[in-house]
Amino acid sequence: MKQIPIHRFREIPKEPVKDMDNYVLVHWSNKALMLEKDQLEDWYKRSFEEHDDFVRRHPEVAFSDK
């Protein structure tokens, strides 16, 4: 299984984020996750439990939809 790299967007980056066209927002469990486009296939192959564990370990990639 491909390792999903972590991107932290909670703060305004000091340097511009390169190629924002490579990122997508994935809505999952009342959250929006910022992932790279090439991560989508791996993301959708994972189970709910794997998604929940990933978001719990890396809360910086998730934003509340509320």
N, CA, C and O atoms as a MOPAC input file, in Angstrom:
PM7 MOZYME 1SCF
protein

 N      0.83900 1    -1.17700 1     0.00000 1
 C      0.00000 1     0.00000 1     0.00000 1
 C      0.88700 1     1.24400 1     0.00000 1
 O      1.84200 1     1.33800 1     0.77100 1
 N      0.56000 1     2.19300 1    -0.87000 1
 C      1.35200 1     3.41800 1    -0.97900 1
 C      1.19500 1     4.28300 1     0.26700 1
 O      0.08500 1     4.45000 1     0.77400 1
 N      2.28400 1     4.82500 1     0.75300 1
 C      2.25800 1     5.71300 1     1.91800 1
 C      1.77000 1     7.08500 1     1.48700 1
 O      2.29000 1     7.65000 1     0.52400 1
 N      0.77900 1     7.63100 1     2.18300 1
 C      0.25500 1     8.95100 1     1.85400 1
 C      1.09500 1    10.00500 1     2.56000 1
 O      1.16600 1    10.01900 1     3.78800 1
 N      1.74000 1    10.90000 1     1.78500 1
 C      2.53400 1    11.94700 1     2.44100 1
 C      1.63000 1    12.94500 1     3.15500 1
 O      0.47500 1    13.13200 1     2.77300 1
 N      2.15600 1    13.57200 1     4.17700 1
 C      1.38600 1    14.50900 1     4.99600 1
 C      1.70700 1    15.93100 1     4.56100 1
 O      2.87000 1    16.30300 1     4.40800 1
 N      0.66400 1    16.71300 1     4.36600 1
 C      0.81800 1    18.11900 1     4.00800 1
 C      0.09100 1    18.94600 1     5.05500 1
 O     -1.08600 1    18.70500 1     5.32500 1
 N      0.75800 1    19.89500 1     5.63300 1
 C      0.15600 1    20.71300 1     6.68400 1
 C     -0.24500 1    22.06400 1     6.10800 1
 O      0.60500 1    22.82500 1     5.64300 1
 N     -1.54400 1    22.36100 1     6.14000 1
 C     -2.05300 1    23.60600 1     5.59400 1
 C     -2.76000 1    24.42800 1     6.66500 1
 O     -3.53300 1    25.32400 1     6.32500 1
 N     -2.52500 1    24.15900 1     7.93100 1
 C     -3.17000 1    24.90100 1     9.00800 1
 C     -2.64900 1    26.33900 1     9.10600 1
 O     -3.35200 1    27.22300 1     9.59500 1
 N     -1.43200 1    26.56800 1     8.64600 1
 C     -0.83900 1    27.90700 1     8.68000 1
 C     -0.60200 1    28.37800 1     7.25200 1
 O     -0.50100 1    27.57100 1     6.32800 1
 N     -0.51600 1    29.66800 1     7.08700 1
 C     -0.18800 1    30.21000 1     5.77700 1
 C      1.26300 1    29.85100 1     5.47500 1
 O      2.15600 1    30.19600 1     6.24900 1
 N      1.51100 1    29.16400 1     4.36600 1
 C      2.89000 1    28.76700 1     4.05700 1
 C      3.79300 1    29.97400 1     3.81500 1
 O      3.37000 1    30.97500 1     3.23600 1
 N      5.02300 1    29.86600 1     4.26000 1
 C      6.00200 1    30.92300 1     4.00800 1
 C      6.34500 1    30.98800 1     2.51900 1
 O      6.57400 1    32.06600 1     1.97000 1
 N      6.37700 1    29.83500 1     1.88400 1
 C      6.62100 1    29.73900 1     0.44800 1
 C      5.30500 1    29.31100 1    -0.20800 1
 O      4.54700 1    28.53900 1     0.37900 1
 N      5.02900 1    29.80200 1    -1.40700 1
 C      3.79700 1    29.36200 1    -2.08300 1
 C      3.80500 1    27.85200 1    -2.29800 1
 O      4.84700 1    27.26200 1    -2.58600 1
 N      2.64600 1    27.23700 1    -2.15800 1
 C      2.53300 1    25.80400 1    -2.41100 1
 C      2.63900 1    25.60000 1    -3.91500 1
 O      1.89400 1    26.20200 1    -4.68700 1
 N      3.56200 1    24.75400 1    -4.31800 1
 C      3.78700 1    24.53000 1    -5.75000 1
 C      2.68300 1    23.64900 1    -6.32100 1
 O      2.30500 1    22.63600 1    -5.73200 1
 N      2.18600 1    24.04900 1    -7.45800 1
 C      1.24400 1    23.26500 1    -8.25100 1
 C      0.02300 1    22.80400 1    -7.45500 1
 O     -0.16900 1    21.60800 1    -7.23700 1
 N     -0.79100 1    23.75300 1    -7.02600 1
 C     -2.01100 1    23.42800 1    -6.28600 1
 C     -2.98500 1    22.60800 1    -7.13400 1
 O     -3.91900 1    22.01200 1    -6.59800 1
 N     -2.77500 1    22.57400 1    -8.45000 1
 C     -3.63300 1    21.75500 1    -9.30700 1
 C     -3.46900 1    20.26900 1    -9.02400 1
 O     -4.30400 1    19.46900 1    -9.44700 1
 N     -2.41400 1    19.88400 1    -8.32100 1
 C     -2.19800 1    18.47800 1    -7.98100 1
 C     -2.95500 1    18.05000 1    -6.72700 1
 O     -2.88100 1    16.88200 1    -6.34500 1
 N     -3.68200 1    18.96000 1    -6.07700 1
 C     -4.39300 1    18.64800 1    -4.84500 1
 C     -5.89500 1    18.63200 1    -5.07700 1
 O     -6.41900 1    19.36000 1    -5.92100 1
 N     -6.57400 1    17.79100 1    -4.31500 1
 C     -8.03400 1    17.70600 1    -4.35800 1
 C     -8.56000 1    17.66700 1    -2.93800 1
 O     -7.85100 1    17.27900 1    -2.00900 1
 N     -9.80900 1    18.07300 1    -2.77900 1
 C    -10.48500 1    17.93800 1    -1.49900 1
 C    -11.36100 1    16.70000 1    -1.55600 1
 O    -12.14600 1    16.53000 1    -2.48900 1
 N    -11.22800 1    15.84400 1    -0.56900 1
 C    -12.04000 1    14.64100 1    -0.46200 1
 C    -12.93400 1    14.81800 1     0.75600 1
 O    -12.44300 1    15.03600 1     1.86400 1
 N    -14.24300 1    14.72400 1     0.55400 1
 C    -15.17700 1    14.83400 1     1.67700 1
 C    -15.38600 1    13.44600 1     2.25500 1
 O    -15.76100 1    12.50900 1     1.55200 1
 N    -15.13500 1    13.33700 1     3.55100 1
 C    -15.24300 1    12.04400 1     4.20900 1
 C    -15.61700 1    12.27500 1     5.66700 1
 O    -14.92300 1    13.00500 1     6.37400 1
 N    -16.68800 1    11.67100 1     6.11900 1
 C    -17.10800 1    11.67800 1     7.52400 1
 C    -17.15400 1    13.10400 1     8.09100 1
 O    -16.54800 1    13.39000 1     9.12400 1
 N    -17.87300 1    13.98400 1     7.40600 1
 C    -18.02900 1    15.39200 1     7.80400 1
 C    -16.70800 1    16.15000 1     7.87600 1
 O    -16.57700 1    17.11200 1     8.63300 1
 N    -15.74100 1    15.71700 1     7.09300 1
 C    -14.44300 1    16.38900 1     7.03300 1
 C    -14.05900 1    16.56200 1     5.57400 1
 O    -14.51600 1    15.82200 1     4.70300 1
 N    -13.22400 1    17.53700 1     5.32400 1
 C    -12.61100 1    17.69700 1     4.00600 1
 C    -11.12700 1    17.42000 1     4.16600 1
 O    -10.46600 1    18.02800 1     5.00800 1
 N    -10.60800 1    16.51500 1     3.36900 1
 C     -9.19400 1    16.15000 1     3.42400 1
 C     -8.50800 1    16.69300 1     2.18600 1
 O     -9.03000 1    16.56400 1     1.07800 1
 N     -7.35000 1    17.29400 1     2.36200 1
 C     -6.58000 1    17.77900 1     1.22700 1
 C     -5.54200 1    16.72100 1     0.88000 1
 O     -4.59400 1    16.49300 1     1.63100 1
 N     -5.73600 1    16.07300 1    -0.27600 1
 C     -4.85200 1    15.00300 1    -0.72200 1
 C     -4.32700 1    15.31600 1    -2.11200 1
 O     -4.91500 1    16.10900 1    -2.84700 1
 N     -3.22100 1    14.69000 1    -2.46000 1
 C     -2.71100 1    14.80500 1    -3.82400 1
 C     -3.56100 1    13.92000 1    -4.73100 1
 O     -4.06400 1    12.88300 1    -4.29900 1
 N     -3.71900 1    14.33100 1    -5.98400 1
 C     -4.55200 1    13.58700 1    -6.92900 1
 C     -4.11700 1    12.13700 1    -7.06500 1
 O     -4.95800 1    11.24400 1    -7.17400 1
 N     -2.80500 1    11.89400 1    -7.06000 1
 C     -2.34300 1    10.51300 1    -7.23700 1
 C     -2.55900 1     9.64900 1    -6.00100 1
 O     -2.26000 1     8.45600 1    -6.03200 1
 N     -3.06700 1    10.21900 1    -4.92100 1
 C     -3.38500 1     9.44900 1    -3.71800 1
 C     -4.81300 1     8.91300 1    -3.74100 1
 O     -5.15900 1     8.04700 1    -2.93700 1
 N     -5.64600 1     9.41600 1    -4.65200 1
 C     -7.06500 1     9.07700 1    -4.62400 1
 C     -7.34000 1     7.59000 1    -4.78600 1
 O     -8.16200 1     7.02700 1    -4.06300 1
 N     -6.66400 1     6.95700 1    -5.72000 1
 C     -6.91300 1     5.52800 1    -5.94100 1
 C     -6.62700 1     4.72900 1    -4.67000 1
 O     -7.41900 1     3.86900 1    -4.28500 1
 N     -5.49700 1     5.01200 1    -4.01800 1
 C     -5.17600 1     4.32400 1    -2.76500 1
 C     -6.17600 1     4.67000 1    -1.66700 1
 O     -6.56600 1     3.80700 1    -0.88100 1
 N     -6.59000 1     5.93400 1    -1.61600 1
 C     -7.53800 1     6.36000 1    -0.57500 1
 C     -8.84900 1     5.57600 1    -0.70200 1
 O     -9.37800 1     5.07900 1     0.29300 1
 N     -9.36700 1     5.46900 1    -1.92700 1
 C    -10.64900 1     4.80200 1    -2.11400 1
 C    -10.57300 1     3.28800 1    -1.95400 1
 O    -11.60600 1     2.64400 1    -1.76800 1
 N     -9.39400 1     2.70900 1    -2.02000 1
 C     -9.22900 1     1.26800 1    -1.79200 1
 C     -9.22900 1     0.92900 1    -0.30700 1
 O     -9.43400 1    -0.22800 1     0.05900 1
 N     -9.00500 1     1.91200 1     0.54800 1
 C     -8.90100 1     1.66100 1     1.99100 1
 C    -10.27400 1     1.51500 1     2.63300 1
 O    -11.28600 1     1.96400 1     2.09500 1
 N    -10.28000 1     0.88300 1     3.78500 1
 C    -11.52200 1     0.68800 1     4.52600 1
 C    -11.83000 1     1.91300 1     5.38600 1
 O    -10.98900 1     2.79400 1     5.56300 1
 N    -13.04500 1     1.94800 1     5.91300 1
 C    -13.44600 1     3.03300 1     6.81200 1
 C    -12.50500 1     3.10400 1     8.00800 1
 O    -12.10300 1     4.19100 1     8.42100 1
 N    -12.15600 1     1.95300 1     8.56100 1
 C    -11.27100 1     1.91000 1     9.72800 1
 C     -9.89100 1     2.48100 1     9.40600 1
 O     -9.30900 1     3.19200 1    10.22600 1
 N     -9.36800 1     2.17700 1     8.22100 1
 C     -8.07300 1     2.72400 1     7.80700 1
 C     -8.15100 1     4.23900 1     7.62500 1
 O     -7.22800 1     4.96000 1     8.00500 1
 N     -9.24700 1     4.72000 1     7.04800 1
 C     -9.44000 1     6.16500 1     6.90700 1
 C     -9.50200 1     6.83300 1     8.27300 1
 O     -8.84900 1     7.84900 1     8.50700 1
 N    -10.28900 1     6.25800 1     9.16900 1
 C    -10.43600 1     6.81700 1    10.50700 1
 C     -9.09700 1     6.85800 1    11.23200 1
 O     -8.77000 1     7.85200 1    11.88100 1
 N     -8.32600 1     5.78700 1    11.12400 1
 C     -7.00700 1     5.73800 1    11.76200 1
 C     -6.06900 1     6.78500 1    11.16000 1
 O     -5.33900 1     7.45400 1    11.89200 1
 N     -6.08400 1     6.92900 1     9.84600 1
 C     -5.22900 1     7.91500 1     9.18600 1
 C     -5.55400 1     9.33200 1     9.66700 1
 O     -4.65000 1    10.09300 1    10.01100 1
 N     -6.84200 1     9.68800 1     9.69100 1
 C     -7.25000 1    11.03200 1    10.10400 1
 C     -6.94200 1    11.25800 1    11.58100 1
 O     -6.55900 1    12.36200 1    11.97100 1
 N     -7.10400 1    10.23700 1    12.39600 1
 C     -6.79900 1    10.36800 1    13.83300 1
 C     -5.29300 1    10.59300 1    14.04700 1
 O     -4.90200 1    11.37800 1    14.91100 1
 N     -4.45600 1     9.91300 1    13.26800 1
 C     -2.99800 1    10.07000 1    13.40500 1
 C     -2.48300 1    11.34700 1    12.75800 1
 O     -1.43800 1    11.86100 1    13.15500 1
 N     -3.21100 1    11.87300 1    11.75400 1
 C     -2.77300 1    13.05100 1    11.00600 1
 C     -3.90500 1    14.07500 1    10.90700 1
 O     -4.41000 1    14.32800 1     9.81300 1
 N     -4.30100 1    14.65500 1    12.01500 1
 C     -5.44100 1    15.59000 1    11.98600 1
 C     -5.17600 1    16.84900 1    11.16600 1
 O     -6.11500 1    17.55700 1    10.80400 1
 N     -3.91600 1    17.13500 1    10.87100 1
 C     -3.59200 1    18.34800 1    10.12600 1
 C     -4.05900 1    18.30200 1     8.67000 1
 O     -4.11200 1    19.34900 1     8.02500 1
 N     -4.39400 1    17.14100 1     8.13200 1
 C     -4.87700 1    17.07000 1     6.74800 1
 C     -6.38600 1    17.20900 1     6.66200 1
 O     -6.93100 1    17.32000 1     5.56400 1
 N     -7.07700 1    17.20500 1     7.80700 1
 C     -8.53200 1    17.22000 1     7.82200 1
 C     -9.07400 1    18.55400 1     8.30700 1
 O     -8.56000 1    19.15800 1     9.24800 1
 N    -10.12500 1    18.99100 1     7.63700 1
 C    -10.81000 1    20.21700 1     8.00300 1
 C    -12.27400 1    19.89300 1     8.19300 1
 O    -12.84100 1    19.14000 1     7.40100 1
 N    -12.89900 1    20.43300 1     9.21000 1
 C    -14.31200 1    20.17800 1     9.46900 1
 C    -15.16400 1    20.84800 1     8.41500 1
 O    -14.89200 1    21.98300 1     8.02500 1
 N    -16.19600 1    20.15700 1     7.94800 1
 C    -17.14500 1    20.74100 1     6.99900 1
 C    -18.15900 1    21.62500 1     7.68500 1
 O    -18.89900 1    22.34600 1     7.01500 1
 N    -18.21300 1    21.58900 1     8.98600 1
 C    -19.22400 1    22.35000 1     9.73200 1
 C    -18.71300 1    23.70300 1    10.12900 1
 O    -19.43300 1    24.47300 1    10.76300 1

